[in-house]
């Protein structure tokens, strides 16, 4: 019997590690000001840290 799973789960299972590494490298190399981060409680961002991704 064939197992049914979503396309999102397929992409997450197959490409999570590659996407994670790519985005982590991007965040490490880019200037924080270029990320266009905004917050009401933090006036300026000095650094950014990439923690996790969620496939949607």
N, CA, C and O atoms as a GROMACS GRO file, in nm:
protein
  224
    1UNK      N    1   0.085  -0.119   0.000
    1UNK     CA    2   0.000   0.000   0.000
    1UNK      C    3   0.089   0.125   0.000
    1UNK      O    4   0.184   0.134   0.078
    2UNK      N    5   0.059   0.220  -0.086
    2UNK     CA    6   0.137   0.343  -0.096
    2UNK      C    7   0.110   0.432   0.025
    2UNK      O    8  -0.003   0.443   0.073
    3UNK      N    9   0.215   0.494   0.072
    3UNK     CA   10   0.204   0.585   0.185
    3UNK      C   11   0.177   0.725   0.133
    3UNK      O   12   0.241   0.770   0.038
    4UNK      N   13   0.083   0.796   0.194
    4UNK     CA   14   0.050   0.931   0.154
    4UNK      C   15   0.120   1.030   0.246
    4UNK      O   16   0.113   1.018   0.368
    5UNK      N   17   0.188   1.126   0.188
    5UNK     CA   18   0.249   1.232   0.267
    5UNK      C   19   0.244   1.361   0.187
    5UNK      O   20   0.232   1.360   0.064
    6UNK      N   21   0.254   1.470   0.256
    6UNK     CA   22   0.239   1.599   0.190
    6UNK      C   23   0.368   1.637   0.116
    6UNK      O   24   0.476   1.588   0.146
    7UNK      N   25   0.352   1.725   0.020
    7UNK     CA   26   0.467   1.777  -0.053
    7UNK      C   27   0.558   1.854   0.041
    7UNK      O   28   0.681   1.848   0.027
    8UNK      N   29   0.500   1.926   0.136
    8UNK     CA   30   0.579   2.001   0.234
    8UNK      C   31   0.669   1.908   0.314
    8UNK      O   32   0.787   1.936   0.334
    9UNK      N   33   0.613   1.796   0.360
    9UNK     CA   34   0.693   1.700   0.434
    9UNK      C   35   0.803   1.638   0.348
    9UNK      O   36   0.914   1.615   0.395
   10UNK      N   37   0.772   1.613   0.222
   10UNK     CA   38   0.871   1.559   0.130
   10UNK      C   39   0.988   1.655   0.114
   10UNK      O   40   1.104   1.615   0.123
   11UNK      N   41   0.957   1.783   0.090
   11UNK     CA   42   1.062   1.884   0.074
   11UNK      C   43   1.143   1.898   0.202
   11UNK      O   44   1.266   1.905   0.198
   12UNK      N   45   1.076   1.901   0.316
   12UNK     CA   46   1.145   1.913   0.444
   12UNK      C   47   1.238   1.793   0.467
   12UNK      O   48   1.352   1.811   0.508
   13UNK      N   49   1.189   1.674   0.441
   13UNK     CA   50   1.270   1.554   0.462
   13UNK      C   51   1.390   1.548   0.368
   13UNK      O   52   1.499   1.509   0.406
   14UNK      N   53   1.367   1.589   0.245
   14UNK     CA   54   1.472   1.575   0.143
   14UNK      C   55   1.572   1.691   0.140
   14UNK      O   56   1.690   1.669   0.114
   15UNK      N   57   1.526   1.814   0.166
   15UNK     CA   58   1.610   1.931   0.144
   15UNK      C   59   1.640   2.015   0.268
   15UNK      O   60   1.708   2.118   0.257
   16UNK      N   61   1.592   1.976   0.385
   16UNK     CA   62   1.609   2.057   0.506
   16UNK      C   63   1.756   2.092   0.531
   16UNK      O   64   1.789   2.208   0.551
   17UNK      N   65   1.843   1.992   0.531
   17UNK     CA   66   1.984   2.016   0.564
   17UNK      C   67   2.050   2.112   0.466
   17UNK      O   68   2.124   2.201   0.507
   18UNK      N   69   2.024   2.095   0.337
   18UNK     CA   70   2.083   2.183   0.237
   18UNK      C   71   2.031   2.326   0.248
   18UNK      O   72   2.109   2.421   0.241
   19UNK      N   73   1.901   2.340   0.266
   19UNK     CA   74   1.843   2.474   0.282
   19UNK      C   75   1.894   2.540   0.409
   19UNK      O   76   1.927   2.659   0.408
   20UNK      N   77   1.902   2.464   0.517
   20UNK     CA   78   1.950   2.518   0.644
   20UNK      C   79   2.092   2.573   0.627
   20UNK      O   80   2.120   2.686   0.667
   21UNK      N   81   2.180   2.493   0.569
   21UNK     CA   82   2.319   2.535   0.551
   21UNK      C   83   2.328   2.658   0.461
   21UNK      O   84   2.407   2.749   0.490
   22UNK      N   85   2.251   2.662   0.354
   22UNK     CA   86   2.252   2.775   0.262
   22UNK      C   87   2.210   2.904   0.332
   22UNK      O   88   2.277   3.007   0.320
   23UNK      N   89   2.098   2.899   0.406
   23UNK     CA   90   2.048   3.018   0.474
   23UNK      C   91   2.142   3.059   0.586
   23UNK      O   92   2.164   3.178   0.607
   24UNK      N   93   2.196   2.964   0.658
   24UNK     CA   94   2.290   2.995   0.765
   24UNK      C   95   2.413   3.067   0.710
   24UNK      O   96   2.458   3.166   0.768
   25UNK      N   97   2.467   3.020   0.600
   25UNK     CA   98   2.582   3.084   0.536
   25UNK      C   99   2.546   3.225   0.490
   25UNK      O  100   2.625   3.318   0.507
   26UNK      N  101   2.427   3.241   0.433
   26UNK     CA  102   2.381   3.373   0.388
   26UNK      C  103   2.374   3.471   0.505
   26UNK      O  104   2.423   3.584   0.495
   27UNK      N  105   2.313   3.430   0.615
   27UNK     CA  106   2.297   3.518   0.731
   27UNK      C  107   2.432   3.553   0.790
   27UNK      O  108   2.451   3.665   0.838
   28UNK      N  109   2.526   3.461   0.789
   28UNK     CA  110   2.660   3.488   0.842
   28UNK      C  111   2.737   3.588   0.757
   28UNK      O  112   2.818   3.664   0.810
   29UNK      N  113   2.713   3.589   0.627
   29UNK     CA  114   2.790   3.675   0.536
   29UNK      C  115   2.729   3.814   0.514
   29UNK      O  116   2.802   3.908   0.483
   30UNK      N  117   2.600   3.827   0.530
   30UNK     CA  118   2.533   3.954   0.500
   30UNK      C  119   2.542   4.050   0.619
   30UNK      O  120   2.550   4.007   0.734
   31UNK      N  121   2.542   4.177   0.590
   31UNK     CA  122   2.536   4.278   0.695
   31UNK      C  123   2.396   4.277   0.755
   31UNK      O  124   2.297   4.265   0.682
   32UNK      N  125   2.386   4.290   0.886
   32UNK     CA  126   2.257   4.286   0.954
   32UNK      C  127   2.164   4.396   0.901
   32UNK      O  128   2.044   4.374   0.889
   33UNK      N  129   2.217   4.510   0.869
   33UNK     CA  130   2.134   4.620   0.819
   33UNK      C  131   2.069   4.584   0.685
   33UNK      O  132   1.963   4.638   0.653
   34UNK      N  133   2.131   4.495   0.608
   34UNK     CA  134   2.075   4.454   0.479
   34UNK      C  135   1.956   4.357   0.493
   34UNK      O  136   1.885   4.333   0.396
   35UNK      N  137   1.936   4.302   0.612
   35UNK     CA  138   1.824   4.210   0.636
   35UNK      C  139   1.691   4.284   0.654
   35UNK      O  140   1.585   4.221   0.652
   36UNK      N  141   1.696   4.416   0.672
   36UNK     CA  142   1.575   4.498   0.690
   36UNK      C  143   1.488   4.447   0.805
   36UNK      O  144   1.366   4.434   0.790
   37UNK      N  145   1.550   4.419   0.919
   37UNK     CA  146   1.477   4.375   1.037
   37UNK      C  147   1.414   4.494   1.106
   37UNK      O  148   1.474   4.601   1.114
   38UNK      N  149   1.292   4.476   1.156
   38UNK     CA  150   1.221   4.584   1.226
   38UNK      C  151   1.159   4.529   1.354
   38UNK      O  152   1.111   4.416   1.358
   39UNK      N  153   1.161   4.613   1.458
   39UNK     CA  154   1.100   4.575   1.584
   39UNK      C  155   1.059   4.700   1.659
   39UNK      O  156   1.129   4.802   1.655
   40UNK      N  157   0.947   4.693   1.728
   40UNK     CA  158   0.901   4.806   1.810
   40UNK      C  159   0.983   4.818   1.937
   40UNK      O  160   1.000   4.928   1.990
   41UNK      N  161   1.034   4.706   1.989
   41UNK     CA  162   1.105   4.708   2.116
   41UNK      C  163   1.257   4.716   2.103
   41UNK      O  164   1.325   4.747   2.201
   42UNK      N  165   1.312   4.688   1.984
   42UNK     CA  166   1.457   4.694   1.963
   42UNK      C  167   1.484   4.799   1.856
   42UNK      O  168   1.448   4.778   1.740
   43UNK      N  169   1.546   4.911   1.893
   43UNK     CA  170   1.568   5.018   1.795
   43UNK      C  171   1.667   4.981   1.685
   43UNK      O  172   1.643   5.014   1.568
   44UNK      N  173   1.777   4.916   1.718
   44UNK     CA  174   1.879   4.879   1.620
   44UNK      C  175   1.928   4.737   1.646
   44UNK      O  176   1.946   4.696   1.760
   45UNK      N  177   1.949   4.662   1.538
   45UNK     CA  178   2.001   4.527   1.551
   45UNK      C  179   2.151   4.530   1.524
   45UNK      O  180   2.195   4.582   1.422
   46UNK      N  181   2.229   4.473   1.616
   46UNK     CA  182   2.374   4.468   1.599
   46UNK      C  183   2.419   4.338   1.535
   46UNK      O  184   2.520   4.334   1.465
   47UNK      N  185   2.344   4.230   1.559
   47UNK     CA  186   2.382   4.101   1.504
   47UNK      C  187   2.258   4.014   1.482
   47UNK      O  188   2.152   4.038   1.539
   48UNK      N  189   2.274   3.915   1.397
   48UNK     CA  190   2.165   3.822   1.370
   48UNK      C  191   2.220   3.680   1.384
   48UNK      O  192   2.335   3.652   1.352
   49UNK      N  193   2.135   3.591   1.433
   49UNK     CA  194   2.171   3.451   1.448
   49UNK      C  195   2.061   3.366   1.385
   49UNK      O  196   1.943   3.384   1.417
   50UNK      N  197   2.099   3.277   1.299
   50UNK     CA  198   2.003   3.187   1.236
   50UNK      C  199   1.989   3.063   1.323
   50UNK      O  200   2.089   2.999   1.356
   51UNK      N  201   1.865   3.028   1.360
   51UNK     CA  202   1.843   2.918   1.453
   51UNK      C  203   1.775   2.799   1.387
   51UNK      O  204   1.822   2.686   1.401
   52UNK      N  205   1.666   2.822   1.315
   52UNK     CA  206   1.590   2.708   1.260
   52UNK      C  207   1.503   2.757   1.144
   52UNK      O  208   1.477   2.876   1.129
   53UNK      N  209   1.460   2.663   1.062
   53UNK     CA  210   1.364   2.692   0.956
   53UNK      C  211   1.244   2.600   0.972
   53UNK      O  212   1.254   2.488   1.023
   54UNK      N  213   1.132   2.651   0.927
   54UNK     CA  214   1.009   2.573   0.928
   54UNK      C  215   0.952   2.572   0.786
   54UNK      O  216   0.930   2.677   0.727
   55UNK      N  217   0.930   2.455   0.734
   55UNK     CA  218   0.876   2.442   0.599
   55UNK      C  219   0.726   2.464   0.603
   55UNK      O  220   0.656   2.403   0.684
   56UNK      N  221   0.676   2.550   0.516
   56UNK     CA  222   0.532   2.576   0.509
   56UNK      C  223   0.485   2.561   0.366
   56UNK      O  224   0.367   2.579   0.337
   0.00000   0.00000   0.00000
